Amino acid sequence: MPLLTVENLKAGYGKLQILHGVSLNISRGEILSVIGPNGSGKSTLLKSIFGLTTIFDGKISFKGEDITRKKPHEKARMGIAYLPQTDNLFTKLKVKENMLLAGYTLSESEYQERLKEALEFLPQVKEFWERKVWTLSGGERQMVSIAMAVLRKPELYMLDEPTAALA
């Protein structure tokens, strides 16, 4: 069974349809890249899967369960992480506070274990641990966002241009 199935997805914003019948299957362990010019619907596809657009028709399934109409927070709890192209951080908080928010549902011991793993994956984040997010460069912010996603240990990562701001 595929981890994620998208069938004939038609979606967009308000009454404006951007996606016209997109279908795909992603198996566990598989990496899929969606490539196309600016404005072709790549970001809209990810936002639609995560529940941030208007779904006109089609079906989205995760591990065999229909998630088409589920809210983003429900999809996150199921094990889907969406890392948008733009900031998803609280800029007035410190990096360490943003990381804590990413793990708010975890026990203290589980948080510490996952935090250690996330910081081993992206050790650069430790260098600006005490800094407010608004003081970070775009690349540093992106590293924090990726570390936050890694901390949650999702089954499915949906990354919208994850290296755009990285050197």
Beta strands, then each sheet from edge to edge (+ up, - down):
strand 1: 4-13
strand 2: 16-26
strand 3: 54-62
strand 4: 65-66
strand 5: 80-83
strand 6: 156-159
sheet 1: 2+ 1- 3+ 4-
sheet 2: 5+ 6+
end
